[in-house]
Amino acid sequence: MSDTSTHASGSSGSGKPAKTKKPNVFARISLFFREVVAELRKVVWPTRKELIAYTTVVIIFVLIMAGIVAALDFVFTKGVLAVFGD
């Protein structure tokens, strides 16, 4: 095995990869916001009717879960008080 087979196949003799210049911080921030706007234009936004339906479902679900947690809290509180007394 020859010694030259272990070196990188770059044209420079140093074996280090060529550095690419990174844009400054303001250019990167600007690019980020341009990409965010481009992605947001692809979003399919819900209609008012769909938004009201989704919001109603979420509120009802949260109320049901809060009721279940409150009921379990009440039951466990009564159980602990029954076992350990006042």
C-alpha positions as a Markdown table, in Angstrom:
| # | Residue | x | y | z |
|---|---|---|---|---|
| 1 | Met | 0.0 | 0.0 | 0.0 |
| 2 | Ser | 1.5 | 3.3 | -1.0 |
| 3 | Asp | 1.6 | 6.3 | 1.3 |
| 4 | Thr | -0.2 | 8.5 | -1.2 |
| 5 | Ser | -3.4 | 6.5 | -1.0 |
| 6 | Thr | -4.1 | 7.7 | 2.5 |
| 7 | His | -4.1 | 11.4 | 1.6 |
| 8 | Ala | -7.2 | 13.4 | 0.6 |
| 9 | Ser | -7.7 | 13.7 | -3.1 |
| 10 | Gly | -7.7 | 17.5 | -3.1 |
| 11 | Ser | -5.5 | 19.5 | -5.4 |
| 12 | Ser | -3.7 | 21.3 | -2.5 |
| 13 | Gly | -0.7 | 19.5 | -1.1 |
| 14 | Ser | -1.6 | 20.3 | 2.5 |
| 15 | Gly | -4.4 | 17.7 | 2.8 |
| 16 | Lys | -6.7 | 20.2 | 4.5 |
| 17 | Pro | -10.1 | 20.8 | 2.9 |
| 18 | Ala | -10.7 | 24.2 | 1.3 |
| 19 | Lys | -12.6 | 26.5 | 3.6 |
| 20 | Thr | -15.8 | 28.0 | 2.4 |
| 21 | Lys | -16.5 | 31.5 | 3.6 |
| 22 | Lys | -19.6 | 31.7 | 5.8 |
| 23 | Pro | -21.9 | 34.7 | 5.4 |
| 24 | Asn | -21.9 | 37.2 | 8.3 |
| 25 | Val | -24.5 | 36.9 | 11.0 |
| 26 | Phe | -26.8 | 39.5 | 9.6 |
| 27 | Ala | -26.9 | 37.8 | 6.2 |
| 28 | Arg | -27.7 | 34.5 | 7.9 |
| 29 | Ile | -30.5 | 36.0 | 10.0 |
| 30 | Ser | -31.9 | 37.6 | 6.8 |
| 31 | Leu | -31.8 | 34.3 | 5.0 |
| 32 | Phe | -33.5 | 32.6 | 8.0 |
| 33 | Phe | -36.4 | 35.0 | 7.9 |
| 34 | Arg | -36.8 | 34.8 | 4.1 |
| 35 | Glu | -37.0 | 31.0 | 4.5 |
| 36 | Val | -39.5 | 31.3 | 7.3 |
| 37 | Val | -41.8 | 33.5 | 5.1 |
| 38 | Ala | -41.4 | 31.1 | 2.2 |
| 39 | Glu | -42.4 | 28.2 | 4.4 |
| 40 | Leu | -45.4 | 30.1 | 5.8 |
| 41 | Arg | -46.7 | 30.8 | 2.3 |
| 42 | Lys | -46.9 | 27.0 | 1.8 |
| 43 | Val | -49.1 | 26.5 | 4.9 |
| 44 | Val | -52.8 | 25.7 | 4.3 |
| 45 | Trp | -54.6 | 27.8 | 6.9 |
| 46 | Pro | -57.9 | 26.6 | 8.3 |
| 47 | Thr | -61.1 | 28.4 | 7.4 |
| 48 | Arg | -63.0 | 30.3 | 10.0 |
| 49 | Lys | -65.5 | 27.4 | 10.3 |
| 50 | Glu | -62.7 | 24.9 | 10.7 |
| 51 | Leu | -61.0 | 27.1 | 13.3 |
| 52 | Ile | -64.2 | 27.4 | 15.4 |
| 53 | Ala | -64.8 | 23.6 | 15.2 |
| 54 | Tyr | -61.2 | 22.8 | 16.2 |
| 55 | Thr | -61.3 | 25.3 | 19.0 |
| 56 | Thr | -64.6 | 24.0 | 20.3 |
| 57 | Val | -63.2 | 20.4 | 20.3 |
| 58 | Val | -60.1 | 21.5 | 22.2 |
| 59 | Ile | -62.1 | 23.4 | 24.8 |
| 60 | Ile | -64.5 | 20.5 | 25.4 |
| 61 | Phe | -61.6 | 18.0 | 25.7 |
| 62 | Val | -59.8 | 20.2 | 28.2 |
| 63 | Leu | -63.0 | 20.6 | 30.3 |
| 64 | Ile | -63.6 | 16.9 | 30.3 |
| 65 | Met | -60.0 | 16.2 | 31.3 |
| 66 | Ala | -60.2 | 18.9 | 34.1 |
| 67 | Gly | -63.4 | 17.2 | 35.3 |
| 68 | Ile | -61.7 | 13.8 | 35.4 |
| 69 | Val | -58.7 | 15.2 | 37.3 |
| 70 | Ala | -61.0 | 17.0 | 39.8 |
| 71 | Ala | -63.0 | 13.9 | 40.4 |
| 72 | Leu | -59.9 | 11.7 | 41.0 |
| 73 | Asp | -58.5 | 14.4 | 43.3 |
| 74 | Phe | -61.8 | 14.4 | 45.3 |
| 75 | Val | -61.8 | 10.6 | 45.5 |
| 76 | Phe | -58.2 | 10.3 | 46.5 |
| 77 | Thr | -58.6 | 13.1 | 49.1 |
| 78 | Lys | -61.6 | 11.4 | 50.7 |
| 79 | Gly | -59.6 | 8.1 | 50.6 |
| 80 | Val | -56.6 | 9.5 | 52.3 |
| 81 | Leu | -58.7 | 11.3 | 54.9 |
| 82 | Ala | -60.6 | 8.0 | 55.6 |
| 83 | Val | -57.3 | 6.1 | 56.0 |
| 84 | Phe | -55.4 | 8.6 | 58.0 |
| 85 | Gly | -58.2 | 10.5 | 59.6 |
| 86 | Asp | -58.7 | 14.3 | 60.2 |
